[in-house]
Amino acid sequence: MNINFSAWSIRKPVPSILLFVVLCVLGLLSFSKLPVTRFPNIDVPLVSVTITQSGAAPSELESQISKRVEDAVANITGVKHVLSTLTDGQSQTVIEFRLEVNTDRAVNDVKDAIAKIRADLPRTIDEPIIQRIDVEGQSILSYGAFSAGMTLEQLSWHVDDVVARELQGLKGVGRVDRYGGVDREIRISLDPDRLLALGTTAGEVNRQIRATNVDLAGGRGEVGGQEQAIRTLAGARTVAELADTKITLSGGREVRLKELGRVEDSRAAVDAHRQEGIHRQDRDGGDRAGDRSGSHRARVQAQCNGEGGDGQDEDECGRHELQHRIRYRHRTSSLARGAPQRPSDPGG
């Protein structure tokens, strides 16, 4: 029995028109709810092996760690590419497997391979960190922040304390990371001549500071008929208190830390320019990023103009500016690095 659908549709056009309208409506609804993601929803088997060794140079890491790790993982079934990145004190090896390889199995195979050579690695290294690289979980939005009226320390604190909290309060944001800027660091610079004159070493001073400048829990006890927590509070609250810490010398002598050198409230070493980068990741792995970022920019501008928000001072807000960037980095570059790319100059 042959059915001529064309002739039937011409004789009865209503069902055909109705089906066409329904399909168009369903298509428009599906298109409006289509998520926006940086990468396709696929599971790329990538595993990273990170090994740190304090004070080691890249040449030493290459011969003592990276080469042995590469030789160990090269024989794993399904390995496609192996890439090592060396920096001062850190070696990171990224292993890319073929798409048909299960990611969980790849992680277990790498862990087994590293466990076999663990005894051959230097004893001074930290425990190797083996983890999968979630390509889909990379940052989907990037912001650049800079200020002409703030120092690098003030700008870093402002991003961590104000901007990051504001972004974390948005619906769908899973994680906010800052790249660039500086971190606070209390630096103790010892005088070698002074140490030699007093008969002590920098290692001994470091050991005593680590042992005494700490808060410890002491359990619980009965005080006044009530159970109270017991704590030992010995950590310095200010730089001046840390400088007054007593260091025990041989023969029962004592000297204050500030007499052995300088104690400064400084910042950690930084290799970035005077700018901040913020990477934002959606909690659901992909959403209507454009609509969300637009509403957030309007909210920030309203706060700067004094129209709402948390009552931030208008002059303070006017000194800094956030420039929004949506950057779709090339996929292969992200896979090769195995880590989020540092945001570009917002003024470029």
Contacts in CASP RR format, 6 or more apart in sequence:
PFRMAT RR
TARGET T0000
AUTHOR 0000-0000-0000
METHOD contacts of the structure
MODEL  1
MNINFSAWSIRKPVPSILLFVVLCVLGLLSFSKLPVTRFPNIDVPLVSVT
ITQSGAAPSELESQISKRVEDAVANITGVKHVLSTLTDGQSQTVIEFRLE
VNTDRAVNDVKDAIAKIRADLPRTIDEPIIQRIDVEGQSILSYGAFSAGM
TLEQLSWHVDDVVARELQGLKGVGRVDRYGGVDREIRISLDPDRLLALGT
TAGEVNRQIRATNVDLAGGRGEVGGQEQAIRTLAGARTVAELADTKITLS
GGREVRLKELGRVEDSRAAVDAHRQEGIHRQDRDGGDRAGDRSGSHRARV
QAQCNGEGGDGQDEDECGRHELQHRIRYRHRTSSLARGAPQRPSDPGG
9 15 0 8 1.000
9 16 0 8 1.000
35 284 0 8 1.000
35 285 0 8 1.000
35 286 0 8 1.000
35 287 0 8 1.000
35 288 0 8 1.000
36 286 0 8 1.000
36 287 0 8 1.000
36 288 0 8 1.000
36 289 0 8 1.000
36 290 0 8 1.000
37 136 0 8 1.000
37 140 0 8 1.000
37 285 0 8 1.000
37 286 0 8 1.000
38 136 0 8 1.000
38 138 0 8 1.000
38 140 0 8 1.000
38 328 0 8 1.000
38 329 0 8 1.000
39 135 0 8 1.000
39 136 0 8 1.000
39 138 0 8 1.000
39 331 0 8 1.000
41 136 0 8 1.000
42 99 0 8 1.000
42 136 0 8 1.000
43 103 0 8 1.000
44 96 0 8 1.000
44 99 0 8 1.000
44 133 0 8 1.000
44 135 0 8 1.000
44 335 0 8 1.000
45 96 0 8 1.000
45 97 0 8 1.000
45 98 0 8 1.000
45 99 0 8 1.000
45 101 0 8 1.000
45 102 0 8 1.000
45 103 0 8 1.000
45 106 0 8 1.000
45 132 0 8 1.000
46 94 0 8 1.000
46 95 0 8 1.000
46 96 0 8 1.000
46 97 0 8 1.000
46 103 0 8 1.000
46 132 0 8 1.000
46 133 0 8 1.000
46 135 0 8 1.000
46 335 0 8 1.000
46 338 0 8 1.000
47 94 0 8 1.000
47 95 0 8 1.000
47 97 0 8 1.000
47 103 0 8 1.000
47 106 0 8 1.000
47 107 0 8 1.000
47 110 0 8 1.000
47 130 0 8 1.000
47 131 0 8 1.000
47 132 0 8 1.000
47 133 0 8 1.000
48 92 0 8 1.000
48 93 0 8 1.000
48 94 0 8 1.000
48 95 0 8 1.000
48 129 0 8 1.000
48 130 0 8 1.000
48 131 0 8 1.000
48 132 0 8 1.000
48 133 0 8 1.000
48 338 0 8 1.000
49 69 0 8 1.000
49 73 0 8 1.000
49 92 0 8 1.000
49 93 0 8 1.000
49 95 0 8 1.000
49 110 0 8 1.000
49 114 0 8 1.000
49 128 0 8 1.000
49 129 0 8 1.000
49 130 0 8 1.000
50 90 0 8 1.000
50 91 0 8 1.000
50 92 0 8 1.000
50 93 0 8 1.000
50 128 0 8 1.000
50 129 0 8 1.000
50 130 0 8 1.000
50 131 0 8 1.000
51 61 0 8 1.000
51 65 0 8 1.000
51 69 0 8 1.000
51 90 0 8 1.000
51 91 0 8 1.000
51 92 0 8 1.000
51 121 0 8 1.000
51 125 0 8 1.000
51 126 0 8 1.000
51 128 0 8 1.000
51 129 0 8 1.000
52 89 0 8 1.000
52 90 0 8 1.000
52 91 0 8 1.000
52 125 0 8 1.000
52 126 0 8 1.000
53 60 0 8 1.000
53 61 0 8 1.000
53 65 0 8 1.000
53 89 0 8 1.000
53 90 0 8 1.000
53 91 0 8 1.000
53 122 0 8 1.000
53 124 0 8 1.000
53 125 0 8 1.000
53 126 0 8 1.000
54 89 0 8 1.000
54 124 0 8 1.000
55 88 0 8 1.000
55 89 0 8 1.000
56 64 0 8 1.000
56 88 0 8 1.000
56 89 0 8 1.000
57 88 0 8 1.000
57 89 0 8 1.000
58 86 0 8 1.000
58 87 0 8 1.000
58 88 0 8 1.000
58 89 0 8 1.000
61 86 0 8 1.000
61 89 0 8 1.000
61 90 0 8 1.000
61 91 0 8 1.000
62 84 0 8 1.000
62 86 0 8 1.000
62 91 0 8 1.000
64 121 0 8 1.000
64 122 0 8 1.000
65 91 0 8 1.000
65 121 0 8 1.000
65 122 0 8 1.000
65 125 0 8 1.000
66 84 0 8 1.000
66 86 0 8 1.000
66 91 0 8 1.000
66 93 0 8 1.000
68 117 0 8 1.000
68 120 0 8 1.000
68 121 0 8 1.000
69 84 0 8 1.000
69 91 0 8 1.000
69 93 0 8 1.000
69 114 0 8 1.000
69 117 0 8 1.000
70 82 0 8 1.000
70 84 0 8 1.000
70 93 0 8 1.000
72 113 0 8 1.000
72 114 0 8 1.000
72 116 0 8 1.000
72 117 0 8 1.000
73 79 0 8 1.000
73 82 0 8 1.000
73 93 0 8 1.000
73 95 0 8 1.000
73 110 0 8 1.000
73 113 0 8 1.000
73 114 0 8 1.000
74 82 0 8 1.000
75 113 0 8 1.000
76 95 0 8 1.000
76 106 0 8 1.000
76 109 0 8 1.000
76 110 0 8 1.000
76 113 0 8 1.000
77 101 0 8 1.000
77 109 0 8 1.000
78 97 0 8 1.000
78 98 0 8 1.000
78 101 0 8 1.000
78 106 0 8 1.000
79 95 0 8 1.000
79 96 0 8 1.000
79 97 0 8 1.000
80 96 0 8 1.000
80 97 0 8 1.000
80 98 0 8 1.000
81 95 0 8 1.000
81 96 0 8 1.000
82 93 0 8 1.000
82 94 0 8 1.000
82 95 0 8 1.000
82 96 0 8 1.000
83 93 0 8 1.000
83 94 0 8 1.000
83 96 0 8 1.000
83 336 0 8 1.000
84 91 0 8 1.000
84 92 0 8 1.000
84 93 0 8 1.000
84 94 0 8 1.000
85 91 0 8 1.000
85 92 0 8 1.000
85 93 0 8 1.000
85 94 0 8 1.000
85 337 0 8 1.000
86 92 0 8 1.000
92 338 0 8 1.000
92 339 0 8 1.000
94 133 0 8 1.000
94 335 0 8 1.000
94 336 0 8 1.000
94 337 0 8 1.000
94 338 0 8 1.000
95 106 0 8 1.000
95 110 0 8 1.000
96 335 0 8 1.000
97 103 0 8 1.000
97 106 0 8 1.000
103 132 0 8 1.000
106 132 0 8 1.000
107 130 0 8 1.000
107 131 0 8 1.000
107 132 0 8 1.000
110 130 0 8 1.000
111 130 0 8 1.000
114 128 0 8 1.000
114 130 0 8 1.000
118 128 0 8 1.000
121 128 0 8 1.000
133 335 0 8 1.000
133 338 0 8 1.000
135 331 0 8 1.000
135 334 0 8 1.000
135 335 0 8 1.000
136 285 0 8 1.000
137 281 0 8 1.000
137 285 0 8 1.000
138 281 0 8 1.000
138 334 0 8 1.000
138 340 0 8 1.000
139 177 0 8 1.000
139 279 0 8 1.000
139 280 0 8 1.000
139 281 0 8 1.000
139 340 0 8 1.000
140 280 0 8 1.000
140 281 0 8 1.000
140 282 0 8 1.000
140 285 0 8 1.000
140 286 0 8 1.000
140 289 0 8 1.000
141 279 0 8 1.000
141 280 0 8 1.000
141 289 0 8 1.000
141 293 0 8 1.000
141 324 0 8 1.000
141 325 0 8 1.000
141 326 0 8 1.000
142 277 0 8 1.000
142 278 0 8 1.000
142 279 0 8 1.000
142 280 0 8 1.000
142 325 0 8 1.000
142 326 0 8 1.000
142 327 0 8 1.000
142 343 0 8 1.000
143 163 0 8 1.000
143 167 0 8 1.000
143 277 0 8 1.000
143 278 0 8 1.000
143 280 0 8 1.000
143 322 0 8 1.000
143 323 0 8 1.000
143 324 0 8 1.000
143 325 0 8 1.000
143 343 0 8 1.000
144 275 0 8 1.000
144 276 0 8 1.000
144 277 0 8 1.000
144 278 0 8 1.000
144 322 0 8 1.000
144 323 0 8 1.000
144 324 0 8 1.000
144 325 0 8 1.000
144 343 0 8 1.000
144 346 0 8 1.000
145 155 0 8 1.000
145 158 0 8 1.000
145 159 0 8 1.000
145 163 0 8 1.000
145 275 0 8 1.000
145 276 0 8 1.000
145 277 0 8 1.000
145 278 0 8 1.000
145 320 0 8 1.000
145 321 0 8 1.000
145 322 0 8 1.000
145 323 0 8 1.000
145 346 0 8 1.000
146 155 0 8 1.000
146 274 0 8 1.000
146 275 0 8 1.000
146 276 0 8 1.000
146 320 0 8 1.000
146 321 0 8 1.000
146 323 0 8 1.000
146 346 0 8 1.000
146 347 0 8 1.000
147 154 0 8 1.000
147 155 0 8 1.000
147 158 0 8 1.000
147 319 0 8 1.000
147 320 0 8 1.000
147 321 0 8 1.000
148 319 0 8 1.000
149 319 0 8 1.000
149 320 0 8 1.000
150 158 0 8 1.000
150 319 0 8 1.000
150 320 0 8 1.000
152 181 0 8 1.000
152 182 0 8 1.000
152 267 0 8 1.000
152 270 0 8 1.000
152 274 0 8 1.000
153 182 0 8 1.000
153 184 0 8 1.000
153 267 0 8 1.000
155 181 0 8 1.000
155 274 0 8 1.000
155 276 0 8 1.000
155 320 0 8 1.000
156 178 0 8 1.000
156 180 0 8 1.000
156 181 0 8 1.000
156 182 0 8 1.000
156 183 0 8 1.000
156 276 0 8 1.000
158 320 0 8 1.000
159 178 0 8 1.000
159 181 0 8 1.000
159 276 0 8 1.000
159 277 0 8 1.000
159 278 0 8 1.000
160 178 0 8 1.000
162 312 0 8 1.000
163 278 0 8 1.000
163 322 0 8 1.000
164 176 0 8 1.000
164 178 0 8 1.000
164 278 0 8 1.000
166 300 0 8 1.000
167 173 0 8 1.000
167 176 0 8 1.000
167 278 0 8 1.000
167 280 0 8 1.000
167 296 0 8 1.000
168 174 0 8 1.000
168 176 0 8 1.000
170 292 0 8 1.000
170 296 0 8 1.000
171 292 0 8 1.000
172 282 0 8 1.000
172 283 0 8 1.000
172 284 0 8 1.000
172 287 0 8 1.000
172 292 0 8 1.000
173 280 0 8 1.000
173 281 0 8 1.000
173 282 0 8 1.000
173 283 0 8 1.000
174 281 0 8 1.000
174 282 0 8 1.000
174 283 0 8 1.000
175 280 0 8 1.000
175 281 0 8 1.000
176 278 0 8 1.000
176 279 0 8 1.000
176 280 0 8 1.000
176 281 0 8 1.000
177 278 0 8 1.000
177 279 0 8 1.000
177 281 0 8 1.000
177 340 0 8 1.000
178 276 0 8 1.000
178 277 0 8 1.000
178 278 0 8 1.000
179 272 0 8 1.000
179 276 0 8 1.000
179 277 0 8 1.000
179 278 0 8 1.000
179 279 0 8 1.000
179 340 0 8 1.000
179 342 0 8 1.000
179 343 0 8 1.000
180 270 0 8 1.000
180 272 0 8 1.000
180 275 0 8 1.000
180 276 0 8 1.000
180 277 0 8 1.000
180 342 0 8 1.000
181 270 0 8 1.000
181 272 0 8 1.000
181 274 0 8 1.000
181 275 0 8 1.000
181 276 0 8 1.000
182 267 0 8 1.000
182 268 0 8 1.000
182 270 0 8 1.000
183 267 0 8 1.000
183 268 0 8 1.000
184 265 0 8 1.000
184 267 0 8 1.000
184 268 0 8 1.000
185 266 0 8 1.000
185 267 0 8 1.000
185 268 0 8 1.000
186 239 0 8 1.000
186 242 0 8 1.000
186 263 0 8 1.000
186 264 0 8 1.000
186 265 0 8 1.000
186 266 0 8 1.000
187 262 0 8 1.000
187 263 0 8 1.000
187 264 0 8 1.000
187 266 0 8 1.000
188 205 0 8 1.000
188 209 0 8 1.000
188 257 0 8 1.000
188 261 0 8 1.000
188 262 0 8 1.000
188 263 0 8 1.000
188 264 0 8 1.000
189 261 0 8 1.000
189 262 0 8 1.000
189 264 0 8 1.000
190 202 0 8 1.000
190 205 0 8 1.000
190 260 0 8 1.000
190 261 0 8 1.000
191 260 0 8 1.000
191 261 0 8 1.000
194 259 0 8 1.000
194 260 0 8 1.000
194 261 0 8 1.000
195 201 0 8 1.000
195 202 0 8 1.000
195 205 0 8 1.000
195 260 0 8 1.000
198 249 0 8 1.000
198 253 0 8 1.000
198 255 0 8 1.000
198 260 0 8 1.000
199 249 0 8 1.000
199 250 0 8 1.000
200 247 0 8 1.000
200 249 0 8 1.000
200 250 0 8 1.000
200 260 0 8 1.000
205 247 0 8 1.000
205 257 0 8 1.000
205 260 0 8 1.000
208 247 0 8 1.000
208 248 0 8 1.000
209 245 0 8 1.000
209 247 0 8 1.000
209 257 0 8 1.000
212 234 0 8 1.000
212 235 0 8 1.000
212 245 0 8 1.000
213 234 0 8 1.000
213 235 0 8 1.000
213 236 0 8 1.000
213 242 0 8 1.000
213 245 0 8 1.000
214 234 0 8 1.000
214 235 0 8 1.000
215 231 0 8 1.000
215 232 0 8 1.000
215 233 0 8 1.000
215 234 0 8 1.000
215 235 0 8 1.000
216 231 0 8 1.000
216 232 0 8 1.000
216 234 0 8 1.000
217 229 0 8 1.000
217 230 0 8 1.000
217 231 0 8 1.000
217 232 0 8 1.000
218 229 0 8 1.000
218 230 0 8 1.000
218 231 0 8 1.000
218 232 0 8 1.000
219 229 0 8 1.000
219 230 0 8 1.000
220 227 0 8 1.000
220 228 0 8 1.000
220 229 0 8 1.000
220 230 0 8 1.000
221 227 0 8 1.000
221 228 0 8 1.000
221 229 0 8 1.000
221 230 0 8 1.000
222 228 0 8 1.000
235 241 0 8 1.000
236 242 0 8 1.000
236 245 0 8 1.000
239 263 0 8 1.000
239 264 0 8 1.000
239 265 0 8 1.000
242 257 0 8 1.000
242 263 0 8 1.000
243 256 0 8 1.000
243 257 0 8 1.000
243 258 0 8 1.000
243 263 0 8 1.000
244 256 0 8 1.000
244 257 0 8 1.000
244 258 0 8 1.000
245 256 0 8 1.000
245 257 0 8 1.000
246 254 0 8 1.000
246 255 0 8 1.000
246 256 0 8 1.000
246 257 0 8 1.000
247 254 0 8 1.000
247 255 0 8 1.000
247 256 0 8 1.000
247 257 0 8 1.000
247 260 0 8 1.000
248 254 0 8 1.000
249 255 0 8 1.000
257 263 0 8 1.000
272 342 0 8 1.000
273 345 0 8 1.000
275 345 0 8 1.000
275 346 0 8 1.000
277 342 0 8 1.000
277 343 0 8 1.000
278 343 0 8 1.000
279 340 0 8 1.000
279 343 0 8 1.000
282 289 0 8 1.000
289 326 0 8 1.000
290 326 0 8 1.000
293 324 0 8 1.000
293 326 0 8 1.000
294 324 0 8 1.000
297 322 0 8 1.000
297 324 0 8 1.000
299 309 0 8 1.000
300 322 0 8 1.000
302 308 0 8 1.000
302 309 0 8 1.000
303 309 0 8 1.000
303 310 0 8 1.000
303 311 0 8 1.000
303 312 0 8 1.000
303 317 0 8 1.000
304 312 0 8 1.000
304 314 0 8 1.000
304 317 0 8 1.000
304 318 0 8 1.000
305 314 0 8 1.000
306 312 0 8 1.000
306 314 0 8 1.000
306 317 0 8 1.000
323 346 0 8 1.000
323 347 0 8 1.000
325 343 0 8 1.000
325 344 0 8 1.000
325 346 0 8 1.000
327 343 0 8 1.000
327 344 0 8 1.000
329 341 0 8 1.000
333 341 0 8 1.000
334 340 0 8 1.000
334 341 0 8 1.000
END
